[in-house]
Amino acid sequence: MPVNRLSYGHRPTFTNLTDVFAAANESTLESYAKWQLIGRYLPRLDSDFLSLVDTFNEATTGQGSRQRYQTCISVTQNIMPLALARPYTDYLLPNGTKENVTEMIEEVKEAFKSRLEDKDWLDDTTKERCAEKVDAMTEMVAYPDQISNDTYLDELYALFNMTEDGYFENYLQYIIISNVENFASLRTPVDKSVWLNAPTAVNAYYSPQFNQFVFLEGILNSPFFHAGWPEYFLYGALGVIIGHELTHGFDDEGQQYDKDGILHQWWTNSSVEAFRERQTCFEEQYSQYEMFGYNVSGNLTLGENIADNGGLHTSYQAFQKLMNTTEQPMLPALQYTPEQLYFIGYAQSWCSLYTEEYIASVTKTDEHSPGPFRVIGAIVNSKEFPEAFQCKEGSAMNPEDKCELW
Ligand SMILES: [Zn+2]
């Protein structure tokens, strides 16, 4: 599920892993190594093996088997991401989408910078450096330009020699080719223009080392985006995602990387201290949320929650600026104001249905809070939501104590 960020900052994991390995007995380690290998290839075998995979997934996530077409699409997406993205881009992505989204990104960036000025917990030096970081951010939107270049695509897959009835062998070929490519890139300069995800994946992410955020064409769909939507839905859904990714550059981990993606302290001591104090508020707030008896870990989900809050507030500011210049059409037969529809669009984008097994697992492993808390958690910290819906101060959706960073 969106919105992931690239994994980083997990250095203690590797140190701790050494201790786990040292303490484990040999047969456990052997089983683990075997499972890692078998677990990877099982889903690519025939129906006898697939039913085992389904049983395993059902027990661990509560989710049943995937349809055959879903498997085919996701495997092709992993193996030949650009080959799959080409027809998607040609036939399904509405014209002008890339340009529309790029324009929205500029608006949200401007809103973030103008909000920086009001942050009295940040000193001027840090504010200035934060604005520089926003200016230095690059973005990738929808698909790489080479996607329409036939020669480029042919060369990209020149090593593949696929056969019609060799599904498993085709997959092995892909593993070998991608391993060779990975090893070949070792000790070569980092190429920041490379697309690390398939364009058709439903995802957006921020990379702190690249100071770059990416919106894949797969996420440019309902409930996040639709070419014909009024602005309140565009900004309430995709605008918040844009603000979310941007804010990752300033969450508890992104804040430690400077505008060039170098890990060092580039803030003044007093601003770092003020940030740490404020992040505690978010940790405590989200730790109170609970579903099926499982509490959200305010610590594990901290960066994502900071990003959700920054995204909601920042995109609202961009939307407000737009409302000053363009009239927003109302929806027929509904009495909601554009301001209210902005928040409805946001809530709609995280509308979800969960099983207990899934919640049991993700509250321990996922850096994102479950959908309902992504909505409520950010909205109760909003100053604009209670104005839009006239919530009394101190009521459930307008508590007196609000957490605030961006
Ligand atoms: Zn995120």
Boltz pocket constraint, residues with backbone or C-beta under 6 A from the ligand:
constraints:
  - pocket:
      binder: B
      contacts: [[A, 3], [A, 4], [A, 5], [A, 204], [A, 244], [A, 245], [A, 248], [A, 303], [A, 304], [A, 307]]
      max_distance: 6.0
